[in-house]
Amino acid sequence: MIIKCYKCRTSYRIDDAKIKDTGTKLRCSRCMHEFTVSRPPIDNQEHLIKVINSGRKIFKEACEFRQAVFERMREV
């Protein structure tokens, strides 16, 4: 996840696993401003919608989509 300090706009790359469900308090190393970061909404992460072979399939995990693509490639 890439976050930015709200005060000086410095960007940081933070591992999603380090962000608590309730939010995590961070301090910018550049301007020392403290701010809280929350996880993105789960709805955006759970559903990956892809179109395969002119039919619509819904995948909850990227690995399911990847497997479907590999199977489709074997057919061609």
C-alpha positions in Angstrom: 0.0 0.0 0.0 1.3 3.5 -0.8 0.3 6.2 1.6 1.1 9.9 1.8 1.7 12.2 4.7 -1.3 14.5 4.9 0.9 17.5 5.7 4.0 17.4 3.5 2.7 14.8 0.9 5.8 12.5 1.2 5.0 9.0 -0.1 5.7 5.8 1.8 5.2 2.1 0.8 3.7 0.2 3.8 3.0 -3.6 3.9 -0.8 -4.1 4.2 -0.2 -6.7 6.9 1.2 -4.0 9.2 -2.1 -2.0 9.1 -4.4 -3.0 11.9 -8.2 -3.4 11.3 -8.8 -0.4 13.6 -6.1 1.7 11.9 -2.4 2.4 12.5 -0.8 5.6 13.8 2.2 6.7 11.8 4.7 9.5 12.0 6.2 11.1 8.9 10.0 10.9 9.1 10.3 14.1 7.0 8.0 16.5 8.8 7.2 14.5 12.0 3.4 14.9 11.4 1.4 12.0 13.1 -1.6 10.6 11.2 -3.7 7.4 11.2 -3.9 5.0 8.2 -6.8 2.6 7.7 -7.1 -0.4 5.4 -8.9 0.0 2.1 -12.5 -1.3 2.0 -12.7 -5.1 1.7 -15.3 -4.9 -1.1 -12.7 -3.7 -3.5 -10.3 -6.5 -2.7 -12.7 -9.5 -2.6 -14.2 -9.5 -6.0 -12.2 -9.7 -9.2 -14.5 -9.7 -12.2 -13.0 -11.0 -15.5 -14.5 -11.9 -18.8 -13.4 -15.2 -20.3 -14.4 -16.7 -23.6 -17.3 -14.3 -24.1 -18.9 -15.5 -20.8 -18.8 -13.6 -17.5 -17.2 -15.3 -14.5 -16.7 -13.9 -11.0 -13.6 -14.8 -9.1 -13.1 -14.1 -5.4 -9.4 -14.8 -5.5 -6.7 -13.9 -8.1 -5.4 -17.4 -8.0 -8.7 -18.7 -9.2 -8.6 -16.3 -12.2 -5.0 -17.2 -12.9 -5.9 -21.0 -13.0 -8.8 -20.3 -15.4 -6.5 -18.3 -17.7 -4.0 -21.2 -17.8 -6.7 -23.7 -18.5 -8.0 -21.5 -21.3 -4.5 -21.2 -22.8 -4.1 -24.9 -22.9 -7.3 -25.2 -25.0 -6.0 -22.8 -27.6 
